[in-house]
Amino acid sequence: MVPGLVGDTFEFDGVDDYVEVPPIDASLDLATFTVSAWIEIDPAASADTFHMIVAKGDTSSGGGGFNFGYDDRGLSTPRWPGLTHDALRFTVLGGYRSISSAWLSGASPGAGVYHVAGTFDGSVARLYFDGQLVSVGAPLTGVLFNTFPLRIGAAHLKEAFGIDDRFEGLIDEVMLHDRALNDAEVLLIAQAVSGACHDTDADSVVDDHDACPGTAAGRPVTADGCDGWQYVEQVCGTSADYNALGPDLACAFRASTAAVNQGLMTLQERGKFLGEVASGQ
């Protein structure tokens, strides 16, 4: 693990690294879905190799499932005419010779971080690069479910056919939705400076759900990201007048007591807070 967009990210060595999610139940057998991630890859260091980002299957049509990878082998075939090196490919498999595959040749102009996404609406695979729709696959009747574990950084291509599929580089913020996101939704994730994938103040509450951005690092917070002082302000209001006896001051006493009971501040911190309130600071 190394620092990523939010917290840590997975670093894969291209040899034997991958993350595997066992097929505990059918929750990963999705008739419609979206898979997305941020990837960092260096095309110059990845020549003539196949890097799987996320996959559930061995990439064969009979094996079903889907695979989403960065392919630098330059394999132009009747299935992928014109496919060159430095290609991004998202494929959904519906059974023997039943394939919906969307691809983009010359995907990454150089080493860097890119947002990639693939959607499947029950019929057609769509590929997005940095928030933009770049390719649409042929229609099929649906995805063939399988019992393969879902993998990040690999598929089951190496085990099944001896073809190396281990990813080399960084993969961050992998998301799997149980529906096909639309163009606007994919773009929103790709362009997010804060929101679904980000926690600017590092309080473990993502920005989209953080009612109190800017919390000091290491402070205990509520489910919506507020520390003890912010919680009191949230309860009593930002315009509360604590400089005089009255309902606002009484609210501060009650709210700070609740903050202590919720573990948002210590008794010592509450005492300091009330002392500052009483002195008009």
TORDRENTI-882072 format. One record per residue (C-alpha): residue in three letters; y, x, z. Coordinates in steps of 0.2 Angstrom, whole numbers, padded with zeros to 4 digits, always signed. Example, Ala and Ser with C-alpha at 12.3 -4.5 7.8 and 13.67 -1.06 7.14 Angstrom:
<rs>
ALA-0022+0062+0039
SER-0005+0068+0036
</rs>
This chain:
<rs>
MET+0000+0000+0000
VAL+0018+0006-0004
PRO+0035-0002-0003
GLY+0037-0017-0015
LEU+0049-0030-0020
VAL+0045-0039-0003
GLY+0037-0029+0010
ASP+0022-0019+0004
THR+0014-0020-0013
PHE-0003-0015-0020
GLU-0005+0002-0028
PHE-0020+0004-0040
ASP-0027+0021-0045
GLY-0035+0015-0061
VAL-0052+0022-0055
ASP-0060+0011-0042
ASP-0046+0001-0033
TYR-0045-0018-0034
VAL-0043-0033-0022
GLU-0057-0046-0023
VAL-0056-0065-0017
PRO-0074-0071-0014
PRO-0078-0088-0022
ILE-0080-0097-0005
ASP-0078-0114-0012
ALA-0072-0122-0028
SER-0053-0120-0024
LEU-0051-0107-0037
ASP-0059-0117-0051
LEU-0043-0124-0058
ALA-0042-0135-0073
THR-0023-0132-0075
PHE-0015-0117-0067
THR-0001-0103-0068
VAL-0004-0085-0063
SER+0010-0073-0061
ALA+0015-0056-0054
TRP+0027-0041-0055
ILE+0019-0026-0062
GLU+0025-0008-0063
ILE+0016+0002-0076
ASP+0020+0018-0087
PRO+0014+0015-0105
ALA+0014+0034-0108
ALA+0002+0037-0094
SER-0009+0023-0098
ALA-0014+0027-0116
ASP-0030+0019-0124
THR-0035+0010-0108
PHE-0037-0008-0102
HIS-0028-0013-0086
MET-0033-0030-0079
ILE-0019-0038-0068
VAL-0028-0053-0062
ALA-0045-0060-0068
LYS-0059-0072-0064
GLY-0074-0068-0075
ASP-0081-0054-0086
THR-0069-0058-0101
SER-0083-0065-0111
SER-0081-0083-0118
GLY-0098-0088-0111
GLY-0093-0081-0094
GLY-0078-0093-0093
GLY-0063-0092-0082
PHE-0048-0082-0087
ASN-0041-0064-0088
PHE-0023-0057-0088
GLY-0021-0039-0093
TYR-0011-0025-0100
ASP-0021-0018-0115
ASP-0016-0001-0123
ARG-0032+0001-0133
GLY-0024-0005-0149
LEU-0039-0016-0154
SER-0034-0027-0168
THR-0048-0040-0172
PRO-0050-0057-0180
ARG-0047-0064-0163
TRP-0031-0054-0159
PRO-0024-0050-0177
GLY-0010-0037-0176
LEU-0014-0033-0158
THR-0007-0015-0155
HIS-0005-0003-0141
ASP+0005-0008-0126
ALA+0000-0026-0127
LEU+0000-0040-0113
ARG-0014-0052-0115
PHE-0018-0069-0106
THR-0034-0077-0111
VAL-0043-0093-0105
LEU-0061-0096-0109
GLY-0069-0112-0111
GLY-0087-0107-0116
TYR-0095-0099-0131
ARG-0082-0095-0144
SER-0070-0107-0135
ILE-0055-0096-0132
SER-0036-0099-0130
SER-0027-0082-0130
ALA-0009-0078-0130
TRP-0003-0060-0132
LEU+0012-0049-0135
SER+0011-0032-0143
GLY+0024-0019-0138
ALA+0026-0028-0122
SER+0034-0014-0111
PRO+0048-0003-0119
GLY+0045+0010-0106
ALA+0040+0014-0088
GLY+0047+0000-0076
VAL+0044-0016-0067
TYR+0041-0032-0077
HIS+0037-0050-0072
VAL+0022-0057-0081
ALA+0015-0075-0081
GLY+0002-0085-0089
THR+0000-0104-0089
PHE-0014-0116-0094
ASP-0010-0134-0096
GLY-0029-0139-0098
SER-0028-0135-0117
VAL-0016-0121-0121
ALA-0013-0104-0114
ARG+0005-0098-0113
LEU+0011-0080-0110
TYR+0028-0076-0102
PHE+0036-0059-0101
ASP+0051-0057-0089
GLY+0053-0075-0089
GLN+0053-0079-0107
LEU+0039-0088-0117
VAL+0033-0075-0129
SER+0016-0082-0135
VAL+0005-0098-0136
GLY-0013-0098-0139
ALA-0025-0110-0149
PRO-0030-0126-0140
LEU-0047-0128-0132
THR-0055-0142-0122
GLY-0054-0134-0105
VAL-0058-0119-0095
LEU-0076-0116-0091
PHE-0078-0114-0072
ASN-0088-0099-0065
THR-0094-0091-0049
PHE-0085-0074-0052
PRO-0074-0068-0038
LEU-0055-0068-0042
ARG-0049-0050-0043
ILE-0032-0042-0043
GLY-0032-0025-0052
ALA-0049-0028-0061
ALA-0060-0040-0069
HIS-0080-0039-0071
LEU-0079-0031-0088
LYS-0084-0014-0081
GLU-0100-0021-0073
ALA-0105-0032-0087
PHE-0101-0021-0102
GLY-0097-0004-0096
ILE-0079-0005-0102
ASP-0066+0001-0089
ASP-0054-0012-0083
ARG-0046-0005-0068
PHE-0027-0006-0067
GLU-0017+0009-0064
GLY+0000+0006-0057
LEU+0008-0007-0045
ILE+0005-0026-0044
ASP+0016-0036-0032
GLU+0019-0054-0027
VAL+0003-0061-0036
MET+0005-0080-0037
LEU-0008-0093-0042
HIS-0002-0111-0044
ASP-0013-0126-0047
ARG-0003-0133-0061
ALA+0005-0126-0077
LEU+0023-0122-0072
ASN+0036-0126-0086
ASP+0048-0113-0094
ALA+0062-0116-0082
GLU+0051-0114-0067
VAL+0044-0097-0073
LEU+0061-0091-0077
LEU+0067-0095-0060
ILE+0053-0085-0052
ALA+0057-0070-0064
GLN+0075-0070-0061
ALA+0075-0073-0043
VAL+0086-0061-0033
SER+0082-0071-0018
GLY+0070-0085-0015
ALA+0052-0088-0018
CYS+0047-0070-0018
HIS+0060-0062-0007
ASP+0064-0060+0011
THR+0081-0051+0011
ASP+0083-0049+0030
ALA+0064-0045+0033
ASP+0061-0058+0046
SER+0045-0064+0037
VAL+0054-0080+0031
VAL+0057-0081+0013
ASP+0075-0083+0007
ASP+0071-0101+0000
HIS+0066-0107+0017
ASP+0078-0096+0028
ALA+0091-0106+0036
CYS+0099-0091+0044
PRO+0100-0076+0032
GLY+0106-0060+0039
THR+0095-0060+0055
ALA+0095-0043+0064
ALA+0078-0034+0060
GLY+0065-0036+0073
ARG+0072-0052+0081
PRO+0060-0066+0085
VAL+0064-0081+0074
THR+0060-0099+0072
ALA+0050-0106+0057
ASP+0066-0107+0047
GLY+0072-0090+0051
CYS+0084-0091+0065
ASP+0085-0080+0081
GLY+0090-0086+0098
TRP+0109-0085+0095
GLN+0108-0093+0078
TYR+0097-0106+0085
VAL+0110-0111+0098
GLU+0123-0111+0084
GLN+0112-0122+0074
VAL+0109-0134+0088
CYS+0127-0135+0095
GLY+0137-0132+0078
THR+0147-0118+0071
SER+0163-0126+0077
ALA+0158-0128+0095
ASP+0171-0124+0109
TYR+0163-0115+0123
ASN+0180-0110+0131
ALA+0181-0126+0141
LEU+0170-0136+0151
GLY+0163-0150+0141
PRO+0149-0156+0130
ASP+0149-0140+0119
LEU+0147-0129+0134
ALA+0133-0140+0141
CYS+0125-0139+0124
ALA+0125-0120+0125
PHE+0116-0121+0142
ARG+0103-0133+0135
ALA+0100-0124+0118
SER+0099-0107+0126
THR+0086-0113+0138
ALA+0076-0120+0124
ALA+0078-0103+0115
VAL+0071-0094+0130
ASN+0056-0106+0131
GLN+0052-0103+0112
GLY+0053-0085+0114
LEU+0068-0083+0104
MET+0078-0074+0118
THR+0074-0066+0135
LEU+0081-0072+0151
GLN+0092-0057+0152
GLU+0099-0060+0134
ARG+0102-0078+0139
GLY+0112-0072+0154
LYS+0122-0061+0144
PHE+0125-0075+0131
LEU+0131-0087+0144
GLY+0142-0074+0152
GLU+0150-0071+0136
VAL+0152-0090+0133
ALA+0160-0092+0151
SER+0172-0078+0148
GLY+0177-0085+0131
GLN+0171-0070+0121
</rs>
